[in-house]
Amino acid sequence: MFKNKEFRNYTIIYVLAFLLCGVILYFSISHYINEIDLIYHKEIIDSDQDYTSLAETGRITYSPAEYSQDINEDKLSLFVSCYGIFAILGVAGYILGLKLYNVPMSAITTISQSSEDVLDGDYSTPDFSNFTEGDISQFYFTYTKMVTAIKQSRDKELKEKEFLQDLIADISHQLKTPLATLTIYQDLLCNPNVSDKKKQEMLSLMGGQLSRMEWLILSLLKLARLESGAIEFVMKNQELLPTLQLAVQNVSMLSEAKQQTISISCDDKLILNHDRDWLAEALTNILKNATEYAPNGSTIELSVETTAVMTMIHIKDYGLGIEPEAQSKIFKRFYRAKSDVNENSIGIGLSLSKGIVEGQGGDITVSSQIGKWTCFTLSFYHIGK
């Protein structure tokens, strides 16, 4: 008959309360009738006159026998009327109470089913638009926020798991070549027929491979920390020019080897909210890329443009340029253009730069014309100014 134990318990409690009220009503009506009966008989007993005299004076209209018969009939009518009304009110109260009781029970049932769905991986929340404002509506709102938070946490966990799997696969793939090379060199060094001069050459090559592996691992760890949000940038309102100079200094050996000039055009009083060390690393990676693609003796331009809205840092070289279809891919991890001039390049520098710039609230874009020039632009909005 009832949907669940809660409805059955509600009915039992209501019926017991109804019966108790009925008993109280019975004794109340009986007490009221007895009081009237007592007043009638007390008036006759306390009077010095007999019943006939009292009737003649109009003080009483019933004889004791007539009174007893009428009071019994009235008593029966009163009980029937009162209990009829009491029963109607009781049924109406039960239905109303059941309806009011059903509202929180319906909410609990809906939440319970939705919770089961969440445990099964279904994070879609029920439609709560039919519920009016109040505690239950607030409860639904809080529950929806909780499910959304759980879903976001789950999605983040899955994303981090996938990222970790991809990172391990990338590291394994990138380390295969240098490890294989080192193994070959090691076997050759163990050969007694190899001359000392050749051994020195191989040791030098092995040192280069080890340096490359070290740089690769450190860069991948930096990139992993960036993409997982583990790096906290130390943002300060500070002069931008020293940051640009630091980046140029980091690639000075590369540019000097190719007799390239890196020009800086920046107001020495320009202030930008940034992390100097990390932004210098992002610029270093882009400048290193520019020195590789720019011809010997060319100029690489590092300039800054500022407006009321943003500050833009441009790094422009006059080298090979980037194919249009490659421009949307060069920031991806391990992407290498077909025209890559450095066979040892692994395509991680620009991806690292992108993570650093975006981590400091900026954007990085590239534009290029084949055979003429390439320009990377780092844009930082003046938030709160």
Secondary structure, DSSP 8 states (H G I E B T S, - for coil): --SSHHHHHHHHHHHHHHHHHHHHHHHHHHHHHHHHHHHHHHHHHH-SS-HHHHHHHTS--S-HHHHHHHHHHHHHHHHHHHHHHHHHHHHHHHHHHHHHHHHHHHHHHHHHHHHHHHHTT-------TTS-SSHHHHHHHHHHHHHHHHHHHHHHHHHHHHHHHHHHHHHHHHHHHHHHHHHHHHHHHT-TTS-HHHHHHHHHHHHHHHHHHHHHHHHHHHHHHHHTT------EEEESHHHHHHHHHHTHHHHHHTT-EEEEE--TT-EEEE-HHHHHHHHHHHHHHHHHHS-TT-EEEEEEEE-SSEEEEEEEE-SS---HHHHTTTTSTT---TT-S-TT--S-HHHHHHHHHHHTTEEEEEEEETTTEEEEEEEEE-TT-
